[in-house]
Amino acid sequence: MNRRFLCNRKRRIGVNGCFSQWYTVSSGIPQGSVLGPILFLIFINDLPEICATEQDTVMYLYADDAKVYSTITCDSDHLHLQKVTDHIKEWRALTGTATSPTSSD
């Protein structure tokens, strides 16, 4: 893989023909890239297994998105979903990743 795809990238913002200074991009995958979704899936490959440790809980992956689903049929079922949420938090801490809570519809 070409290292320039992930390393030593810079970006700037332009509005109405005026541009900011260049800033170094220290993390992430270029948005809109063909490889972005593939690299995302490789990186989070073990995450669905973490979710599957609790009953009736599953994670679905598509492109650069992940959704957790759980069947809630009684009062105690929310505890299983909370455990999965805790596992995801631990995974995020270990991998140094962040999620976007605003897109968790």
Chimera marker file (.cmm) of the C-alpha trace (Angstrom):
<marker_set name="trace">
<marker id="1" x="0.000" y="0.000" z="0.000" r="1" g="1" b="0" radius="0.5"/>
<marker id="2" x="1.231" y="3.448" z="-0.781" r="1" g="1" b="0" radius="0.5"/>
<marker id="3" x="2.268" y="5.063" z="2.528" r="1" g="1" b="0" radius="0.5"/>
<marker id="4" x="1.273" y="8.492" z="1.212" r="1" g="1" b="0" radius="0.5"/>
<marker id="5" x="-2.357" y="7.369" z="1.373" r="1" g="1" b="0" radius="0.5"/>
<marker id="6" x="-2.217" y="7.249" z="5.195" r="1" g="1" b="0" radius="0.5"/>
<marker id="7" x="0.902" y="9.181" z="6.240" r="1" g="1" b="0" radius="0.5"/>
<marker id="8" x="2.122" y="12.752" z="5.925" r="1" g="1" b="0" radius="0.5"/>
<marker id="9" x="-1.198" y="14.076" z="4.631" r="1" g="1" b="0" radius="0.5"/>
<marker id="10" x="-2.171" y="17.717" z="4.766" r="1" g="1" b="0" radius="0.5"/>
<marker id="11" x="-5.417" y="19.545" z="4.260" r="1" g="1" b="0" radius="0.5"/>
<marker id="12" x="-6.842" y="23.014" z="4.214" r="1" g="1" b="0" radius="0.5"/>
<marker id="13" x="-10.268" y="24.545" z="4.135" r="1" g="1" b="0" radius="0.5"/>
<marker id="14" x="-11.537" y="26.772" z="1.370" r="1" g="1" b="0" radius="0.5"/>
<marker id="15" x="-14.572" y="29.071" z="1.395" r="1" g="1" b="0" radius="0.5"/>
<marker id="16" x="-15.471" y="31.337" z="-1.498" r="1" g="1" b="0" radius="0.5"/>
<marker id="17" x="-11.959" y="31.191" z="-2.924" r="1" g="1" b="0" radius="0.5"/>
<marker id="18" x="-10.207" y="31.937" z="0.392" r="1" g="1" b="0" radius="0.5"/>
<marker id="19" x="-8.088" y="29.156" z="1.868" r="1" g="1" b="0" radius="0.5"/>
<marker id="20" x="-6.723" y="28.429" z="5.332" r="1" g="1" b="0" radius="0.5"/>
<marker id="21" x="-3.143" y="27.399" z="5.929" r="1" g="1" b="0" radius="0.5"/>
<marker id="22" x="-2.258" y="23.743" z="5.443" r="1" g="1" b="0" radius="0.5"/>
<marker id="23" x="-2.645" y="21.460" z="8.484" r="1" g="1" b="0" radius="0.5"/>
<marker id="24" x="-1.140" y="18.026" z="9.002" r="1" g="1" b="0" radius="0.5"/>
<marker id="25" x="-3.705" y="15.225" z="9.268" r="1" g="1" b="0" radius="0.5"/>
<marker id="26" x="-2.460" y="12.932" z="12.034" r="1" g="1" b="0" radius="0.5"/>
<marker id="27" x="-5.098" y="10.207" z="11.842" r="1" g="1" b="0" radius="0.5"/>
<marker id="28" x="-7.981" y="8.819" z="9.864" r="1" g="1" b="0" radius="0.5"/>
<marker id="29" x="-8.676" y="7.683" z="6.337" r="1" g="1" b="0" radius="0.5"/>
<marker id="30" x="-9.271" y="10.119" z="3.479" r="1" g="1" b="0" radius="0.5"/>
<marker id="31" x="-13.019" y="10.676" z="3.229" r="1" g="1" b="0" radius="0.5"/>
<marker id="32" x="-14.610" y="9.455" z="0.022" r="1" g="1" b="0" radius="0.5"/>
<marker id="33" x="-11.775" y="7.053" z="-0.759" r="1" g="1" b="0" radius="0.5"/>
<marker id="34" x="-12.398" y="3.615" z="-2.203" r="1" g="1" b="0" radius="0.5"/>
<marker id="35" x="-10.120" y="1.994" z="0.389" r="1" g="1" b="0" radius="0.5"/>
<marker id="36" x="-11.676" y="3.817" z="3.366" r="1" g="1" b="0" radius="0.5"/>
<marker id="37" x="-14.574" y="1.398" z="3.971" r="1" g="1" b="0" radius="0.5"/>
<marker id="38" x="-12.327" y="-1.636" z="3.455" r="1" g="1" b="0" radius="0.5"/>
<marker id="39" x="-9.719" y="-0.380" z="5.932" r="1" g="1" b="0" radius="0.5"/>
<marker id="40" x="-12.495" y="0.433" z="8.400" r="1" g="1" b="0" radius="0.5"/>
<marker id="41" x="-13.864" y="-3.119" z="8.205" r="1" g="1" b="0" radius="0.5"/>
<marker id="42" x="-10.394" y="-4.621" z="8.639" r="1" g="1" b="0" radius="0.5"/>
<marker id="43" x="-9.749" y="-2.418" z="11.666" r="1" g="1" b="0" radius="0.5"/>
<marker id="44" x="-13.015" y="-3.238" z="13.454" r="1" g="1" b="0" radius="0.5"/>
<marker id="45" x="-13.150" y="-6.885" z="12.361" r="1" g="1" b="0" radius="0.5"/>
<marker id="46" x="-13.180" y="-8.188" z="15.959" r="1" g="1" b="0" radius="0.5"/>
<marker id="47" x="-15.844" y="-5.793" z="17.230" r="1" g="1" b="0" radius="0.5"/>
<marker id="48" x="-18.919" y="-7.877" z="16.176" r="1" g="1" b="0" radius="0.5"/>
<marker id="49" x="-17.544" y="-10.803" z="18.188" r="1" g="1" b="0" radius="0.5"/>
<marker id="50" x="-17.428" y="-8.587" z="21.280" r="1" g="1" b="0" radius="0.5"/>
<marker id="51" x="-21.099" y="-7.747" z="20.807" r="1" g="1" b="0" radius="0.5"/>
<marker id="52" x="-22.058" y="-11.372" z="20.253" r="1" g="1" b="0" radius="0.5"/>
<marker id="53" x="-20.933" y="-12.286" z="23.781" r="1" g="1" b="0" radius="0.5"/>
<marker id="54" x="-24.305" y="-11.126" z="25.127" r="1" g="1" b="0" radius="0.5"/>
<marker id="55" x="-27.566" y="-12.885" z="24.316" r="1" g="1" b="0" radius="0.5"/>
<marker id="56" x="-29.726" y="-11.511" z="21.512" r="1" g="1" b="0" radius="0.5"/>
<marker id="57" x="-27.200" y="-8.793" z="20.683" r="1" g="1" b="0" radius="0.5"/>
<marker id="58" x="-25.631" y="-8.442" z="17.246" r="1" g="1" b="0" radius="0.5"/>
<marker id="59" x="-23.586" y="-5.845" z="15.397" r="1" g="1" b="0" radius="0.5"/>
<marker id="60" x="-24.074" y="-5.175" z="11.700" r="1" g="1" b="0" radius="0.5"/>
<marker id="61" x="-21.306" y="-3.583" z="9.650" r="1" g="1" b="0" radius="0.5"/>
<marker id="62" x="-21.765" y="-1.742" z="6.385" r="1" g="1" b="0" radius="0.5"/>
<marker id="63" x="-19.148" y="0.394" z="4.641" r="1" g="1" b="0" radius="0.5"/>
<marker id="64" x="-17.962" y="2.764" z="7.398" r="1" g="1" b="0" radius="0.5"/>
<marker id="65" x="-20.838" y="2.246" z="9.788" r="1" g="1" b="0" radius="0.5"/>
<marker id="66" x="-21.613" y="-0.137" z="12.646" r="1" g="1" b="0" radius="0.5"/>
<marker id="67" x="-24.974" y="-0.666" z="14.335" r="1" g="1" b="0" radius="0.5"/>
<marker id="68" x="-25.711" y="-2.691" z="17.482" r="1" g="1" b="0" radius="0.5"/>
<marker id="69" x="-29.087" y="-4.353" z="17.827" r="1" g="1" b="0" radius="0.5"/>
<marker id="70" x="-30.531" y="-6.132" z="20.814" r="1" g="1" b="0" radius="0.5"/>
<marker id="71" x="-33.887" y="-7.719" z="21.534" r="1" g="1" b="0" radius="0.5"/>
<marker id="72" x="-35.478" y="-6.303" z="24.665" r="1" g="1" b="0" radius="0.5"/>
<marker id="73" x="-38.289" y="-8.509" z="25.927" r="1" g="1" b="0" radius="0.5"/>
<marker id="74" x="-38.093" y="-8.021" z="29.677" r="1" g="1" b="0" radius="0.5"/>
<marker id="75" x="-36.799" y="-5.505" z="32.206" r="1" g="1" b="0" radius="0.5"/>
<marker id="76" x="-33.419" y="-7.205" z="32.656" r="1" g="1" b="0" radius="0.5"/>
<marker id="77" x="-32.583" y="-7.354" z="28.917" r="1" g="1" b="0" radius="0.5"/>
<marker id="78" x="-31.266" y="-3.800" z="28.977" r="1" g="1" b="0" radius="0.5"/>
<marker id="79" x="-28.411" y="-5.095" z="31.145" r="1" g="1" b="0" radius="0.5"/>
<marker id="80" x="-27.122" y="-7.194" z="28.222" r="1" g="1" b="0" radius="0.5"/>
<marker id="81" x="-27.123" y="-4.141" z="25.968" r="1" g="1" b="0" radius="0.5"/>
<marker id="82" x="-25.328" y="-2.123" z="28.639" r="1" g="1" b="0" radius="0.5"/>
<marker id="83" x="-22.635" y="-4.817" z="28.899" r="1" g="1" b="0" radius="0.5"/>
<marker id="84" x="-22.108" y="-4.618" z="25.138" r="1" g="1" b="0" radius="0.5"/>
<marker id="85" x="-21.841" y="-0.827" z="25.397" r="1" g="1" b="0" radius="0.5"/>
<marker id="86" x="-19.249" y="-1.250" z="28.144" r="1" g="1" b="0" radius="0.5"/>
<marker id="87" x="-17.301" y="-3.758" z="26.009" r="1" g="1" b="0" radius="0.5"/>
<marker id="88" x="-17.286" y="-1.294" z="23.106" r="1" g="1" b="0" radius="0.5"/>
<marker id="89" x="-15.989" y="1.441" z="25.416" r="1" g="1" b="0" radius="0.5"/>
<marker id="90" x="-13.163" y="-0.866" z="26.534" r="1" g="1" b="0" radius="0.5"/>
<marker id="91" x="-12.374" y="-1.755" z="22.909" r="1" g="1" b="0" radius="0.5"/>
<marker id="92" x="-12.267" y="1.945" z="22.012" r="1" g="1" b="0" radius="0.5"/>
<marker id="93" x="-9.867" y="2.639" z="24.882" r="1" g="1" b="0" radius="0.5"/>
<marker id="94" x="-7.569" y="-0.217" z="23.790" r="1" g="1" b="0" radius="0.5"/>
<marker id="95" x="-7.561" y="0.804" z="20.129" r="1" g="1" b="0" radius="0.5"/>
<marker id="96" x="-7.533" y="4.554" z="20.654" r="1" g="1" b="0" radius="0.5"/>
<marker id="97" x="-10.602" y="5.045" z="18.493" r="1" g="1" b="0" radius="0.5"/>
<marker id="98" x="-13.526" y="7.411" z="18.826" r="1" g="1" b="0" radius="0.5"/>
<marker id="99" x="-17.157" y="7.086" z="17.881" r="1" g="1" b="0" radius="0.5"/>
<marker id="100" x="-19.582" y="9.695" z="16.750" r="1" g="1" b="0" radius="0.5"/>
<marker id="101" x="-22.411" y="9.784" z="19.294" r="1" g="1" b="0" radius="0.5"/>
<marker id="102" x="-24.334" y="12.252" z="17.125" r="1" g="1" b="0" radius="0.5"/>
<marker id="103" x="-24.668" y="9.664" z="14.387" r="1" g="1" b="0" radius="0.5"/>
<marker id="104" x="-25.893" y="6.876" z="16.660" r="1" g="1" b="0" radius="0.5"/>
<marker id="105" x="-29.516" y="7.068" z="15.502" r="1" g="1" b="0" radius="0.5"/>
<link id1="1" id2="2" r="1" g="1" b="0" radius="0.2"/>
<link id1="2" id2="3" r="1" g="1" b="0" radius="0.2"/>
<link id1="3" id2="4" r="1" g="1" b="0" radius="0.2"/>
<link id1="4" id2="5" r="1" g="1" b="0" radius="0.2"/>
<link id1="5" id2="6" r="1" g="1" b="0" radius="0.2"/>
<link id1="6" id2="7" r="1" g="1" b="0" radius="0.2"/>
<link id1="7" id2="8" r="1" g="1" b="0" radius="0.2"/>
<link id1="8" id2="9" r="1" g="1" b="0" radius="0.2"/>
<link id1="9" id2="10" r="1" g="1" b="0" radius="0.2"/>
<link id1="10" id2="11" r="1" g="1" b="0" radius="0.2"/>
<link id1="11" id2="12" r="1" g="1" b="0" radius="0.2"/>
<link id1="12" id2="13" r="1" g="1" b="0" radius="0.2"/>
<link id1="13" id2="14" r="1" g="1" b="0" radius="0.2"/>
<link id1="14" id2="15" r="1" g="1" b="0" radius="0.2"/>
<link id1="15" id2="16" r="1" g="1" b="0" radius="0.2"/>
<link id1="16" id2="17" r="1" g="1" b="0" radius="0.2"/>
<link id1="17" id2="18" r="1" g="1" b="0" radius="0.2"/>
<link id1="18" id2="19" r="1" g="1" b="0" radius="0.2"/>
<link id1="19" id2="20" r="1" g="1" b="0" radius="0.2"/>
<link id1="20" id2="21" r="1" g="1" b="0" radius="0.2"/>
<link id1="21" id2="22" r="1" g="1" b="0" radius="0.2"/>
<link id1="22" id2="23" r="1" g="1" b="0" radius="0.2"/>
<link id1="23" id2="24" r="1" g="1" b="0" radius="0.2"/>
<link id1="24" id2="25" r="1" g="1" b="0" radius="0.2"/>
<link id1="25" id2="26" r="1" g="1" b="0" radius="0.2"/>
<link id1="26" id2="27" r="1" g="1" b="0" radius="0.2"/>
<link id1="27" id2="28" r="1" g="1" b="0" radius="0.2"/>
<link id1="28" id2="29" r="1" g="1" b="0" radius="0.2"/>
<link id1="29" id2="30" r="1" g="1" b="0" radius="0.2"/>
<link id1="30" id2="31" r="1" g="1" b="0" radius="0.2"/>
<link id1="31" id2="32" r="1" g="1" b="0" radius="0.2"/>
<link id1="32" id2="33" r="1" g="1" b="0" radius="0.2"/>
<link id1="33" id2="34" r="1" g="1" b="0" radius="0.2"/>
<link id1="34" id2="35" r="1" g="1" b="0" radius="0.2"/>
<link id1="35" id2="36" r="1" g="1" b="0" radius="0.2"/>
<link id1="36" id2="37" r="1" g="1" b="0" radius="0.2"/>
<link id1="37" id2="38" r="1" g="1" b="0" radius="0.2"/>
<link id1="38" id2="39" r="1" g="1" b="0" radius="0.2"/>
<link id1="39" id2="40" r="1" g="1" b="0" radius="0.2"/>
<link id1="40" id2="41" r="1" g="1" b="0" radius="0.2"/>
<link id1="41" id2="42" r="1" g="1" b="0" radius="0.2"/>
<link id1="42" id2="43" r="1" g="1" b="0" radius="0.2"/>
<link id1="43" id2="44" r="1" g="1" b="0" radius="0.2"/>
<link id1="44" id2="45" r="1" g="1" b="0" radius="0.2"/>
<link id1="45" id2="46" r="1" g="1" b="0" radius="0.2"/>
<link id1="46" id2="47" r="1" g="1" b="0" radius="0.2"/>
<link id1="47" id2="48" r="1" g="1" b="0" radius="0.2"/>
<link id1="48" id2="49" r="1" g="1" b="0" radius="0.2"/>
<link id1="49" id2="50" r="1" g="1" b="0" radius="0.2"/>
<link id1="50" id2="51" r="1" g="1" b="0" radius="0.2"/>
<link id1="51" id2="52" r="1" g="1" b="0" radius="0.2"/>
<link id1="52" id2="53" r="1" g="1" b="0" radius="0.2"/>
<link id1="53" id2="54" r="1" g="1" b="0" radius="0.2"/>
<link id1="54" id2="55" r="1" g="1" b="0" radius="0.2"/>
<link id1="55" id2="56" r="1" g="1" b="0" radius="0.2"/>
<link id1="56" id2="57" r="1" g="1" b="0" radius="0.2"/>
<link id1="57" id2="58" r="1" g="1" b="0" radius="0.2"/>
<link id1="58" id2="59" r="1" g="1" b="0" radius="0.2"/>
<link id1="59" id2="60" r="1" g="1" b="0" radius="0.2"/>
<link id1="60" id2="61" r="1" g="1" b="0" radius="0.2"/>
<link id1="61" id2="62" r="1" g="1" b="0" radius="0.2"/>
<link id1="62" id2="63" r="1" g="1" b="0" radius="0.2"/>
<link id1="63" id2="64" r="1" g="1" b="0" radius="0.2"/>
<link id1="64" id2="65" r="1" g="1" b="0" radius="0.2"/>
<link id1="65" id2="66" r="1" g="1" b="0" radius="0.2"/>
<link id1="66" id2="67" r="1" g="1" b="0" radius="0.2"/>
<link id1="67" id2="68" r="1" g="1" b="0" radius="0.2"/>
<link id1="68" id2="69" r="1" g="1" b="0" radius="0.2"/>
<link id1="69" id2="70" r="1" g="1" b="0" radius="0.2"/>
<link id1="70" id2="71" r="1" g="1" b="0" radius="0.2"/>
<link id1="71" id2="72" r="1" g="1" b="0" radius="0.2"/>
<link id1="72" id2="73" r="1" g="1" b="0" radius="0.2"/>
<link id1="73" id2="74" r="1" g="1" b="0" radius="0.2"/>
<link id1="74" id2="75" r="1" g="1" b="0" radius="0.2"/>
<link id1="75" id2="76" r="1" g="1" b="0" radius="0.2"/>
<link id1="76" id2="77" r="1" g="1" b="0" radius="0.2"/>
<link id1="77" id2="78" r="1" g="1" b="0" radius="0.2"/>
<link id1="78" id2="79" r="1" g="1" b="0" radius="0.2"/>
<link id1="79" id2="80" r="1" g="1" b="0" radius="0.2"/>
<link id1="80" id2="81" r="1" g="1" b="0" radius="0.2"/>
<link id1="81" id2="82" r="1" g="1" b="0" radius="0.2"/>
<link id1="82" id2="83" r="1" g="1" b="0" radius="0.2"/>
<link id1="83" id2="84" r="1" g="1" b="0" radius="0.2"/>
<link id1="84" id2="85" r="1" g="1" b="0" radius="0.2"/>
<link id1="85" id2="86" r="1" g="1" b="0" radius="0.2"/>
<link id1="86" id2="87" r="1" g="1" b="0" radius="0.2"/>
<link id1="87" id2="88" r="1" g="1" b="0" radius="0.2"/>
<link id1="88" id2="89" r="1" g="1" b="0" radius="0.2"/>
<link id1="89" id2="90" r="1" g="1" b="0" radius="0.2"/>
<link id1="90" id2="91" r="1" g="1" b="0" radius="0.2"/>
<link id1="91" id2="92" r="1" g="1" b="0" radius="0.2"/>
<link id1="92" id2="93" r="1" g="1" b="0" radius="0.2"/>
<link id1="93" id2="94" r="1" g="1" b="0" radius="0.2"/>
<link id1="94" id2="95" r="1" g="1" b="0" radius="0.2"/>
<link id1="95" id2="96" r="1" g="1" b="0" radius="0.2"/>
<link id1="96" id2="97" r="1" g="1" b="0" radius="0.2"/>
<link id1="97" id2="98" r="1" g="1" b="0" radius="0.2"/>
<link id1="98" id2="99" r="1" g="1" b="0" radius="0.2"/>
<link id1="99" id2="100" r="1" g="1" b="0" radius="0.2"/>
<link id1="100" id2="101" r="1" g="1" b="0" radius="0.2"/>
<link id1="101" id2="102" r="1" g="1" b="0" radius="0.2"/>
<link id1="102" id2="103" r="1" g="1" b="0" radius="0.2"/>
<link id1="103" id2="104" r="1" g="1" b="0" radius="0.2"/>
<link id1="104" id2="105" r="1" g="1" b="0" radius="0.2"/>
</marker_set>
